[in-house]
Amino acid sequence: MRTGLFMLAGVMFAQTPTISLQDALARAKQYGGQIQSANFAALQAREDRAQARANTLPSVNAFNQFIYTEGNRTPSGVFVANDGVHVYNEQAVVHQDLLSLMRHGEIRRAMAAEAIAKAKIEVAARGLSSTVIQDYYAIVAAQRKFGNSQTSLKEAERFFDVTQKQEKGGEVAHADVIKAQIDLQQRQRDLKEAELAIEKARIALGILIFPNFSSEFNVVDDLAEPTELPLVDAGAAAAISPDIKAATAGVQEAGWEVSVARYQFLPSFGVDFFYGIDANQFAATGSGLSDATGRSTLPNYQVTNRQNLGYSAQVTLNVPVWNWGATRSKVKQAELKRDQAQLDLSLAQRTLKSNLAVANAELLAARGQLDSLRSSVDLAAESLRLTVLRYQAGEATALEVVDAQNTVTLARNANDDGLARYRVALANLKMLMGSL
């Protein structure tokens, strides 16, 4: 039975995935809700472009209509505006706005909007990647702090054992045992808190990298792996920056928006072609006697087998004359949007340079502290060892030992936080440079 349980536990452990930072970033791009929303926006923008292109091409519609008018013993019936008591319309209608062939603003505006939507996918991906990097190294740091808590607990247990032995030998008071026991209980609580911190960090990352929520996974601790600093090149970063791509496309879209607004000053010129039936009988050729020329024809002007199937065409020229300045206002509004888009582009360029400078400064600062943090850990550990020896020799107090234990725990945690900070800064700078 025990063997079976061990085998089941082994299978469950084997199924727990181990996620590297690259795996986490790839999973986030696949399952992240922000990116999926941006993808939907890009797909909608593509359909807008297709619709704008279709609007420049001829349209074909099938027109189907039946009109019944109350009869009054005349060909047209009660309503003289109608063509007869029964009217059947079955026509194919072809419409083309001839001037639209020369107006490409709508299409290019839609193309620019599509480019913005695509760039925003990358913007969303970068924002999500930054969150993933933070959450990933939060797990790594939490795991290291859990290990530090385990080490601190063992040190506290050894000191508690030392105080008990010292008390039995009559070398220290019972107060030292109580102090060591309080410190031991605190270390036990710290261990539980460290375990909770790991679980919370896994939950935060699991939401982003799995299609269905899961916190059952492990991460790769790469804090000790050697690294190379990326080359900071503002020009190269600007060339691949999705924020600048989106802002540039925004300027283009706003420019075409001005052109589209100005189109309303121009006349529209349309052609319509009709082919089908517009008759009092639903037939290509009428049967029996029918009016020779249509409505209001006297009964003695009739023909047999009248042809109903045929075509007609019309040309429409609509010239704008006066609309109380609405068109001029739309043009002005579009020009203001263009100016705003140019300002946004300038701001995006300055923001990128600022982000690069901040990320590089953060990376250099974090890297510069690593040696100092490691040295502090070594010094704190040596201080704890010497303080315990002095306590056993009766030259130090229990309070000094507990203080040394706290110092070494803080130093270890600070060192792990410094390593995680350096890795986060490195990943963020690489992301800005497009190498991550």
N, C-alpha and C positions, 0 to 999 in steps of 0.2 A: 504493500500500500504506500509506504513511504517513497519507494522508488518511483511509483507512478506519479506521486505529487511533485517530486523533484523534476521529473521529465516534463510535466505540465508547466511548471514554473519556468523551466528552461525554454520551452516553446514560446511562452508569453513574453519572456525577456527578449528572445530572438526577433519577435515581431515588432518590438519597439524601435522605430526608426531613429537613426542618428543623423542630425541635420547640420551641415556646414553653413557658413555664412552665404556662400554662393547658392546653395540649395534653398536657403530661406528666401533670398532675394528672387530667385526664379519662381518659387512657389507663390510668393506674394504677387508677382506680376500676373500669374495665372489665375489666382483666386481672389485677388484684392477687389473689393467692391468699388473703390474709387476708380480703378482702371477700367473695370467693366462699364461703369457709368460713362466714362470718357469715350470708350469705344462706341457705345450707343449714340452718343452725340456726334461722333465722326461719321457713323453710318447714316444718321439723319442728314448731316451736311452733304454727304454724297448724293442722297436723293434730291436735295434742293438743287444741286448742280445739274442733275439729270432733268429735273423739271424745267429749269431755266433754259437748258438747251432745247428741250422739246417745244417750248413756247415760241421759238423762232421758226419752227417747221409748220407746214400746212396741217390743219386738223380736219378730220373727217367724222361726221356725225350722221346717224340715221334718225330722221325726223318722222315720227308716226303720230297721226292725229285724225280723230273723227269728230265732226261738228254736226250736231242736229239742231235744226231751226224749225219752229212751229210753222206749219204750212198755212197759206191764205189764198190758194189758187193762183199764185204768181210764181215765176221761176225762182225768185230769191227768198220767198217765205216772208215771215213777219219782219225780220231784220234785213233791211235792204243792203246793209254793209256785207252780208254773207253772200257767197256765190250760189247758194241753193239750199233747199231743204236738207239735203244730205251732202256733206263735203268730206272727201277722203284725201288726206295728205300722207303720202309715203315717198319720202325723198332722201337722197344722199346729199349732204351739205358739205362742201369743201370750203374752208375759210383760210385765208392767208393775209397776215399784216405785212405788207411789202416793206415798210420801213424797218420792221424788226430784223430784217436780214442785215441791216447796217448798224444795228445797235447791239453791241457785244458787252455792254456794261453789266447787264444782269448775269450773264454767264460768268464773266470774270469776277464779279462780286461773289458769286456762289463758290467759285474755285478758291478764292481767298478765304472765305468762311470755312471751307473744307480743310484748307491748310492750317487754319487756326485750331480747328477741332483735333486734327492729327497731332499738332504740337502739344495740345493740352493733354493728350494721352501720355506723352513723355513727361510733362510737368507733373501729372498725377503719379506717374511711376517713380519720379525722383522723390516726391514728397512721401510716398509710401515706403520707398527704400530707406529714407532717412529714419523713419519710425522703426522699420525692421532692424536696422543697425543698432539703434538704441536699445530695443527690446532684447535683441540677441545677446549683446554684451552685458545687459542687465542680468540675464540668466547665468552667463559665465562668471561674472563677479559674485553673484549670489551663491553659486556653487563653491567658489573659492572661500567665501566667508563662512560657509557651512563647514568646510574643512578646518578653517581657523577656529571655529567654535568647538569643534571636536578636540582639536589640540589644546585649546584653553581649558576645556572640561577635564582632560587628562591631567593637565598641570594643577588644576584646582583639587582634583582627587588626590594627587601625590602630596600636595601641601596639607590637605586635611589629614592624611595619614601621618605626615610628619608631626603635626601638632598633637595628635592623639598619643603618639609614641613619646613625644617630649613631655606631655602632661603626666603620663604614667611614670616617667623617670623623675618627676618632680622638678623639671627644668623650666616649665612655663605654667602660666595660670590657665584655668579653664576658659577664661575670656578669649584666649587665642584660638581655642578649639571652636568656640561659638563663631568667632570672626571668620575662620576658615570654612565653617559649615555654611554660613550666610553667603560667602563668596561662591561656594560650590553650587548652591541652589540657584544663584544668579546665572552661573555658567550653564546650568541645565535649561533655564528659561531662554537664554540667548540661543542655545542650540535649536529649540523649538521655533523661535522667531526666524532663525536663519532658514530652517526647513520651509516655513510658511513663505518667506520671501522668494524662494526658488519656485514654489508652486504658483504664486501670483505672477511672477515674471513669465513662466511658461504659459499661463492662461493668456496673458497680454499678447504674446507672440503667436500662440496657437490659433487665435481668432483670425490672424492675418494670413497664415500659410497653409491652412487646411480648408477644403471645401465644406467639411462638417467639423464643428468645433472639437478639438482634442488637445489635451495637455500631456498626453502620453508620448513623449519623445525626448531624446537626448540631444545635446548640442556639442560641437567640437570646441574644446578649449584651445585656442590658438594664440593666447596671450604671450606665450614664450617663444613663438616662432620668429625667426629673423625677418626684418622688413626693409624695404628700400623707400626712401622718400620720393614722391612723384615730382616731376618738373612742373613748376607753376608757370603757365603761359596764358596770359589773359586773352590774347588773340585766338589761340586754339580753343580755349574754353568758350569764347563768344561764338565761334563758328558752329559749335555743337549744342549750345544752350537752348533748350526747348522754350524757355521764357522769352528769349530774344527772337526765336523763330516765330512764336505766337504774336509777339508785338510787331514784328516786321510784316507779317501777314495781315495784322490788324490795320496797319497803315495803308496797305494795298486795298483792303476791303473798303476802308473809309474813302479812299480816292475814287474807287469805282462807284461808291454810293453817291458822290457828288455828280458823277456823269449821269447816273440813273435819274437823279432828281432833276437835272437839266433837260432830260428828254421830254418832260412835261411841257416845256415851252414849244416843242415841235408839233406839227400836225401829225395825225395818224391817217394812214391810207390803206384801206382794206379791200380785198376782193372776195366775193362769195359766189360760188357756183352751185346751182341746185339741179338735181336730176331725179326725176321720178314722176309721181302722179299727184295732181291737185285738181280733182274732178268731182263730179256728183255721183260717179259710179266707181267702184273699186275694180277697175279693169284697165288694161292697156289700151283697149279699143272699146268704145261705148257700143252698147247694143240698142237697136231701135232708134227712135227720134230723140234728138237732144238739141239744146240751144246752139246756134251757130257761133255766137261771139261771147257768151257768158252772161253775167247778171244783167237784168233789166231788158232782155231781148224779148220781143213779142212772140207769142206762140207760132205765128205764121212764118217766122224766120228760123227754121229748123233744118238740121242735116242728119243723115243716117250714118252710123258707124264712125262717130267722132273719135279722133286720135287723142288719148289722154296721157300717154307716156311721152315725156320730153324733158327739155332743160331750159334753164334761164340763168342769167348772171347779173350781178350788180357790183358797182364800184362805189365805195364810200370814202369821202375825204372829210375828216373832222379837224377843224382849225380852232385851237384855243384862242379865245379873245380876252376874257376877263374872269377872274375868280377871286377878286379882292385880295390879291397878293399872297394867296396860299402857296402857289408854286415857288415864288421868290423866297418865302419863309422856309420851305422844305430844302431849297438849295442852301440857304444860310445855315440851317440846322445841320445839313450834311457836311458843310465846310467846318463847322465847329467840331463835329465828331472827328473829322480828319486831323484837325489841330490837336485834339485830345489824344488821338492815337499816336501822333508824333511825339507828344510829351511822354506817353506811356513807354514808347520805345526808348527814349533817352533815359527814363527812369530805370528801365530794365537793364540797360547797359551799365549804368552807374551801380545798380544793386549787385550785379554780377561781380564787378570789380571789388566792391565792398565785401561780398561774401567770400571771394577768393582770399582777400587780405586777412579777414578774420579767421578763416579756416586754416590758413598757413600759420598765422600767429598762434592759434590754439594748438596746432600740431607741434610746433617748435617748443612751446611752453611745456606741453605734456611730456615731450621727449626729454627736455632738459631736467625734469624732476625725477626721472626714473632712477638714476644712480643714487640720488639723495634718499629716495624712498627705500631702496634696497638696503642702503647703509643704515637707515634708521631701524629697519627690522633686525639687522645683525646686532646693532648696538643694544636694542631693547631686549633681545633674547639673551645676550651676554649679561646685561644688567640684572635680569631675572635670575639667571643662574648664580651670579655672585651674591645677590640678596638672599636667596634661599640658603646658600652656604653660610652667610653671616648670621642668618636666623638660627641655623642649627648650632652655630658656635656661640649663640647668645649675644651677638653684637647688633642684631636688627630686630625690629618689632614685626608683629604679624601685619600691621597696617602697611609697613613698607613693602612686604611681600605682595600683598593684594594690589597695592599701587603699581608695583612692577609688572604684575600680571595684566592689569588694565592697560598699561603702557604698551606692552608687547602685542596685545590683541589689537589695539588701535593702530599700531604701526603696520601689522600684517594686513588689516583691512584697508588702510590708506594705500599701501603698496598695490593691492589688487585693484582698488579704485583708480589709481594712477595708470596701471596697465590698461584697464578698460577704457579710460578716458583717452589714452594715446591711440588705441585701436579705433575708437569711434571717430576721433579727429582725422586719422589717416583715411578711413573709409569715406568720410564725408568729402575730404579733399579729392580723393580719387574719383568720386562720383561727379564732382564739379568739372573735373578734367576729362570725364568720359571714359576712364579706364576701369571702372567697376560696373 
